[in-house]
Amino acid sequence: MIKEPRLTDEQIIEAIPKKKGYSLGDANGLSILIKPNGSKLCKRSTNPI
């Protein structure tokens, strides 16, 4: 299994809102939800897979 690299500040800042919400994630359990209105919510998983 190949792990994704960590999310960088630049990736999160440059994430552009789309018509539907989407998320960015990394191998350490961090997930950023990008909402259509431009807000960004972060969530950390305690059990990354």
N, C-alpha and C positions, 0 to 999 in steps of 0.2 A: 504494500500500500504506500503510495507516494503522498507525503504530507505537503499541504500548501504552505507557502511562506507566510510570515507575519504580515498583517496589514500595516501600512505605513500611514503617517499623518497626511501625506500628500494624497494617497489613494482615497482616504476618507473625505478630505476637504474637496477634492476634485470630483467626487461622486455627484452625478447630475440626476435630478429627479426625473422620473419617467411617468408615463400615463398610469401605470400600475406600480405599486410598491415592490421593492426588491431588496435583497439583503446581500451583504458582502461578509465573508467569513474567513477565518484562518484556522490553522491546525491547533492553535492553543485554546480554542473554545470561544473566542471573541466573535460576536456577530453584530453587525451594524445594519439596522433596518432603515432604508431610505424611502421616505413617504412621498407621495405625489406633490404635497404642498412644500417640500424642501426640507422638512424636519428630519433629523437623524437621531435614532435611538440606539443605544448600545445595550448588549446583553452578554453576560459571560456564563458559559455552560460550566458546571462543576465536573461533568463527566464527558470530556471531549472524546469523540470516537475516532 
